[in-house]
Each structure stands twice: as C-alpha cells, then as structure tokens.
Amino acid sequence: MRKKAVVLLSGGLDSATALYYAKSKGYDCKCLIFEYGQRHKKEVESAWKIARSCGAEYQVIKIDLPWKGSALLDSKMPIPRGRSPRRIKSGIPDTYVPARNTIFLSFAASYAEATGAEAIFIGANAVDFSGYPDCRPEYYEAFRRSIRLGTKAGVEGRTIRIVTPLIDKTKAQIIRMGMRLNVPYRYTWSCYIGGKRPCLRCDSCILRAKGFKEAGLTDPLSRT
Amino acid sequence: MRKKAVVLLSGGLDSATALYYAKSKGYDCKCLIFEYGQRHKKEVESAWKIARSCGAEYQVIKIDLPWKGSALLDSKMPIPRGRSPRRIKSGIPDTYVPARNTIFLSFAASYAEATGAEAIFIGANAVDFSGYPDCRPEYYEAFRRSIRLGTKAGVEGRTIRIVTPLIDKTKAQIIRMGMRLNVPYRYTWSCYIGGKRPCLRCDSCILRAKGFKEAGLTDPLSRT
C-alpha cells in the first residue's frame, strides 16, 4: 500500500508545488481545500483544478470565522498595494488571518489521523513571504510537538509528520522546483483581489512577479 | 474595560464549570460552541442554556469532519458501555475524536486574537477522564507554545493564555467547585448517547456518577 499524505492546498503557487513535490516522493495525496470566507472564490477554484491536474483526491472544508480580523476576510479593511518586497517582509500586514494555519493544520491532523496518513504537507515559506508568524519554522516545530502529544497516533508512536518542503526557499527556487515537477502554474492563483486578472499590485502578486523574474521565467498567467 | 476570555463550551459538566470559574475571575466571557457532527444535538442545546444562564455571549461554529474516525461521529462504531472508571482510564477509547481539541483551540485562538481576548479557558481534565491525549497537561504546554509562536499577538508580546483550571482535579473536586460557583448543573449534558435521559452506562455517564457520588451530592439530572 502506498504511503498516504494530507496536503493543504490553497490554490496558490506554493501549495501547488508542495502537492507535486509530495506526489514525486511517492505519496498518495489527499488534499484539503478551505473555504473560510475569503473575499473571492478564485483560489478555491484554482485549488480544485490543481488537485485534479494530478489526480489527487480532495475535500473542500467550509468554515466560518465570524470574527474576521483580516483584510482577506473583511472587505472594510483595505488590502495593502504597491509595496516593495522588502517592505512586505518588514512586518505583519492586515492580510494576516488570525491563527489560520493552526486551524488548517488541525483539520489536516484530524484527517491524517482518521485515514492513517503519515504526513501533512504545507507550502509555507519564510523567505519571500509576508511576515506571517504561522509561516516560520519555529512555529512548525511547536505545532509538530502539540500533534505528537495531543493525538492517539502520536501517543501510540505513529507520529504524523508535518512537512514544509519550501520553508527556506526563495520564490524563484520554488518556481524552478515546480517547473521541474511540471506544476501547471497556469492554474494557480495568487492575487488577493480576485479580479478577472491578477492585480499585480497586492503583496502576493508582487512576490510572485519577483519570483518569476528571478527565476528567469515567464508567469503563464501573464500570457492570458 | 474588563479583561476578555474565550471559553470553549461543550454543554458538559467540566466546561460549564470552567465558564463559571472564568466569570468568577472577572473575565468578560465569549463562548464558542461547536456543532461538529455529533450524533446528537443535546449537548449543543445544553451549551446554549449554560452560556445564557450567566449572560455570556456565544457563537455556534459548525464544522464538518467528513472523515469521522470516532464513535461520537460515526453511528456505525459502537459507543463503549458498562466499563469501570479504572477501565475507562486505561486506554484511548473509540469515542476519541482525532485532533478535536486542537481544532477547537485553533478556532478559539483565532477568535481571541481577533477580539483582543487575553485568555482561552478549556475544561480539560486529566484525572477522571477517558485517556484522551488532548486532555493532558503536556499537550497544552506544547499547544500554548505553538500559539505564542504562530500568532501576531504572540509575536508582539500579547500572549494568549490557555487556561485549564480543572486539569488536575478529580470529578468530585470539579463538582464541589462548581457548586460553590452556582453552576446550574441541571442544564449540563454528559451522556454520549443523547436519549431523553442519560443512559448511565457510557463512559461519560459513569465518570459523572462517580463524581457526584464522591462529592456526596445528588446529580440534578437524576431527579428529572
């Protein structure tokens, strides 16, 4: 029987790469996609397409965070635009969603434990990122420990690994890795705004553009 | 302004006591109640009544765990009955829900962070309990750390405390404490089955009966 993994899939470039990486390592991947009150559904649609593109199973989990607390959930909060990559990394912006990765990982841990998956893959990155605290390696170390101590699987020695294959890579390195793995980047969606085309001015668009530029490649989304 | 706390409320005896304890410590309490696919709704109704009994705000969060993996969620899995308190504590039974407290705490952390609450109260107990790994002090230590490292609040020094006031108490001690705090135990619901009256044979009923007996008190539910 093939080893199983749960993959957190957002529809963005990083999580798509993490999925294809997990597949390349021989895992039977089951994706979790969250509808958590985002301003737009484009990333959820992208996530479906990416899962289907490699024949991975997926579950869409709908959750409500009525307290919002993020510009990604609350249309009254402006989304920062036109910031330099350096500025983006310098603090925690309003697009941070309180405890988002903890919520996503807790569902993934439940899914992994119930289905006997031995690993959870998440495309978190702490280099070309927005300074979100739940993307840093020290957070993952702590969360791994809580899962080892707080699950039946962990107590019985069947530890669920939390794998962050992109955590210390630049966006350009992630894109090059994804190109080798044939990730269909044309299906991915990074823009926070969710218009017909990427806005090219939000933090997520700017980090993506920087990555393709530094990798010496053309973003397939820029051709459409 | 009064200090704020998020309280996880299940409708059972322990979480009701934790809520009244938090109130007695001067917290403005906001309760989180989860509908997560339990076999019955009685505990959710009990949770509402308890929140209302002390004028606490509450939010009901509906989540779906389609993978189930627990006798509390999957009606095809039998609920253990007629076991002694000693036997109940000796292993992790099928009523364990994979990563349940991690899921609940992650929502609580999000809610606390978004609303500026400084503490999360949870009525977990590691003495008269079913051996669930996510009720043990070492798990809470690890989870606290992950929240400190993985939230904006934590990074900025506004640590969200995770308070487990009942963790090392016997059920009898919890009940005595609750009586002093005027917890309306008549509203609480512990039975896993969810019939018209408590079954008195599931692990939860047995631990509750043991607690009232050792406290030398009568369970108000036994009078109805």
Interface residues (C-beta under 8 A of the other chain):
Chain A: Q59 I61 K62 I63 D64 L65 P66 W67 K68 G69 S70 I92 Y96 V97 P98 A99 R100 N101 T102 I103 L105 S106 F107 A109 S110 Y111 E113 A114 T115 P133 D134 R136 E138 Y139 A142 F143 R145 S146 I147 R148 L149 G150 T151 K152 A153 G154 V155
Chain B: Q59 I61 K62 I63 D64 L65 P66 W67 K68 G69 S70 I92 Y96 V97 P98 A99 R100 N101 T102 I103 L105 S106 F107 A109 S110 Y111 E113 A114 T115 P133 D134 R136 E138 Y139 A142 F143 R145 S146 I147 R148 L149 G150 T151 K152 A153 G154 V155
